[in-house]
Amino acid sequence: MCGIVGYVGPKATLDVVLAGLGRLEYRGYDSAGVSVIGENGKLETRKKAGKLANLRNSIAENPLPSSHIGIGHTRWATHGAPTDGNAHPHLGGTDLKLSLIHNGIIENFAELKAELVAAGTVFASETDTEVAAHLIAAEYARVGNLTDAFANVVKRLHGAFTILVIHEDEPDVVLAARCNAPLVIGLGDGENFLGSDVAAFVEHTKRAISVGQNQIVILRADKVELRTFDGEPVEACEFTVDWDASAASKGGWSSFMAKEIADQPQAVADTLMGRLRSDGSIWLDEISGFSTDDLKAIDRIIIVACGTASYAGDVAKYAIEKWAHVPVQVELSHEFRYRSPIVTPNTLVVAISQSGETMDTLMATRYARELGARVLAICNTQGATLARESDAVIYTHAGPEVAVASTKALTAQITAGYLLGLFLASARGATPRTELAKIGRELLKLPAKITKVLDGLEQAKALGTEMANAKSVLFLGRNVGYPIAMEGALKLKELAYIHAEGFAAGELKHGPIALIEAGQPVIVIVPSPRDVDSLHPKVVSNIQEIRARGARVIAIAEQGDTEVSQYAEDVIFVPQTLPMLAPLLTVIPLQGFALALATALGLDVDQPRNLAKSVTVE
Ligand code: F6R
């Protein structure tokens, strides 16, 4: 939520900051704003409600001076409506020489604001953020040193915040503080950067430092200092970004989402690379810190995640339980955090998150660690807080996911879940190695099979376009098809804003079948007829039950399933694979369907309303 950029160096600051905001806009697009200190020494600010394009237009009409220091913000509104006035940056002091941007929520803002109002401060916005701007300006007036004033004030703020400040009277420094919200430093040559994530600066530098909790950054063109909130120096831990800037651009596609759907064979192949050998055997170096005895001692796995990532967790549950014989429960992070889960030192908590910054998932993992569990992260973003705070990390190598709706991150997370299942099964001797190798070899074929599904994606897209006027779409699945049904429904809700529900097909007759009326579109994920668990005939029966009540059925079935064609108006065939691995194929048409339906409605598929990519507030 909210994207933050800071820059100090010789380049044209406005260009650097606006380009960074463009790459971070997926984090929030309720408003955008920038402040620079011009070569004339004056602080100047432009900010505008709505998307970044509005800010660009406003700067075109009212240009900013050339400058070598600046900050920029793209907002997902929390306190205060998405108006020009509530847009960041916010100015502090009666002289308005200080400019501040913020990602997060200042929970004690009401009492701090009362203190300022009593002292005569006049507020220009309804935000919690403006409180911090005035407090720092007042403290600066008192102590005469911006860094000291900044440090004194951030210690008084409660909640979640990353804050960046510049001041006209100290025009060579950007100050930043991080508490429960993301912040990464980019190290350049005679220039330095700050960003909510590395996408903000990856086109300029691949050298980065992830800022820790309760730390302050003092950023100058030629020097970067890190301190704790109490003033203790912190040794920076540098890493190299392995994304390249072109991965975060549309590259000729109509949308980031379309590009990211097409990226999936690569995302899955890259996630498997170096971990699965051609003979199907597996090695996960990332969890080599867990001894075989540790892995054998695990008696329960709890997967914590939110939204689409939780559906990846649901798929992982089926695989891990089947292959590794360990009980797995999947918990929405925000629910797990606020109950009394049974966690012991033999519990492995697996936290799945594309961004690695989802506050609910971070809070869940912290809680799990307090309770004595070890935490393994499945994460897509280097340097993310989740990765830093976990005992081990399996990185998904999906590359930057810019569209708000998750696609390639999901398939990479599912892939990582399979790898974990195979690794645990192997370490615990739960499934014969020959069987695991067979699964591994099939997994290696999945990128090519996904490409085949993508080659035929037009069919799903045409159906999406055709159904643009549907009031509601239902999705049914069973076993590993169930989380995919829920994912299909989530994609449609978030992209097309229409009612959509995913159900376990077996649950239908326990209530949801009452929703079926003439013409109701229902997309059914049909299990393989080759599956030994014989779920296929049961799902075919479910299809007959809903068709008898007038449903319009679209089936996603595997090639060679001749029976299903008799019962569905449309069948989208995907290549055969092991039933457990089918989610990597069956989810793709659902992504194409939602993309096309939302596009037909004229909606912005990359930036759906009310959403932000990275949910960094609870
Ligand atoms: C839906 C979507 C969200 C995220 C969820 C978790 O398309 O993208 O449901 O999956 O907010 O985000 P991460 O994976 O960053 O923790």
Residues whose N, C-alpha, C, O or C-beta is under 5 A from the ligand:
A	BS01	F6R	C306 G307 T308 A309 I352 S353 Q354 S355 G356 T358 V404 A405 S406 K613
